[in-house]
Amino acid sequence: MAAGFVISAPASGVGKTTLTLALARAWRNRGLNVQCFKSGPDYIDPAFHAAATGRASVNVDSWAMDRVAISHLVSRGADADVVLAEGSMGLFDGVAARGVSGTGATADIAEMLGWPVLLVIDPSGQAQTAAAIAAGLRDYRPGVRLAGVVLNRVASPRHEDLVRRALHDSGIAVFGALPRHAEISLPKRHLGLVQAEEQGEIGKLIDEAARFVAEHVDLDAVLRSAASWSPQPAAKGLNVTPPGQRIALARDTAFSFVYPHMLEAWRAAGAEISTFSPLSDEAPDASADVCWLPGGYPELHAGKIAANARFRSGLRAFAETRPVHGECGGYMVLGTALTDADGVRHEMTGLLGLETSFAKRRMHLGYRLAALAAPMPGHRSGARLRGHEFHYSTILAQPDTPLAVVHDATGAVIAETGSQRGHATGTFFHLIAEDR
């Protein structure tokens, strides 16, 4: 039996990820096997989880996945001693319209799995009001149980005492209080945290976070508050078809946003994946039968991508006879040109007519439901795909045949339809699952 719980907060930016990593490493240092998950569509945090635990982490998402898929994914925690699901945004934050099994809120996962919530509260600029917020979250939705609270960024012992007393009077357990500690801050950029693989000192940072949290949080009390949990075997796995038998996958710091559960599902279905680095001027494996360019940060490396002739010519040659698909940043690189933040226009691979600009920044964020108007690798025409879009690039031109009719979570049609030309296809959303 594993001890399972969800780590959440009233809002983003409160310290969920740092606390998750610190607890995971602290318990691992005690000899426990720790399994992490990420609730919601964030594709960066699972790599941090893996760095902290030594075990692969995957996303679970109530808007895009049904209960069977979620049960299948969490069953990897069967041999763990502790299972942590890190939430996204605030505890009850999701979309207005229900998806496959929920709205995408962290609370959906907590209720579905029966795991209590460990709440991270940042009481900066307040005191007793923090208890009112915690009590409101505790009582907001029947079926979601609050285990207790960890306070983050407390200003002083007096400040901590005021908040602790108010929480105690509200019947809410306080497991610990963390003073401000700059040494455990994770660096950020425009799409979230700087990726774990780009941080050479990530292991030392997690170790320091674990030491700091173990000093200020009652780890044993947290474990006692967790639910005893053993996974129920799922009748079926994910509804995922590999895009091909041999997949050439672009993989480096410019092309790294791909959901771990997708790669695992492809391999489980018998596909073989070979990686190549466009930033190192590598071409896709000539023996592959499909090429997949995930999202990432091509806007930060546009000049280098434009200059890498071997990659560009190799990809064009590949696309003459075999399918090539790009997601978000990968889609942008399949296009004609990308304008960077300084307004410099860089020529991309030209497999599609898409032209984008990072100089004209506008955030595009949200779940997407796409009905394919044409086939793309692994999915037939007419398939309904669920995914998530998050980028700041503006479309200057999207002249090719639309790949899909794409709706947001409210049902509204959006302009980011994706494109298809010849063997090349692309979408701005990152694929999470296909409707069964």
Secondary structure, 3 states (H helix, E strand, C coil): CEEEEEEECCCCCCCHHHHHHHHHHHHHHCCCCEEEEEECCCCCHHHHHHHHHCCCCEEECCCCCCHHHHHHHHHHHHHCCEEEEECCCCCCCCCCCCCCCCCCCHHHHHHHHCCCEEEEECCCCCCCHHHHHHHHHHHHCCCCCEEEEEEEEECCHHHHHHHHHHHHHCCCCEEEEEECCHHHCCCEECCEECCHHHCCCHHHHHHHHHHHHHHHECHHHHHHHCEEECCCCCCCCCCCCCCCCEEEEECECCECECCHHHHHHHHHCCCEEEEECHHHCCCCCCCCCEEEECECCHHHCHHHHHHCHHHHHHHHHHHCCCCEEEECHHHHHHCCEEECCCCCEEECCCCCCCEEECCCCCCEEEEEEEEECCCECCECCCCEEEEEEEECCEEEECCCEECEEEEECCCCECCCCCEEECCEEEECCEEEEECC
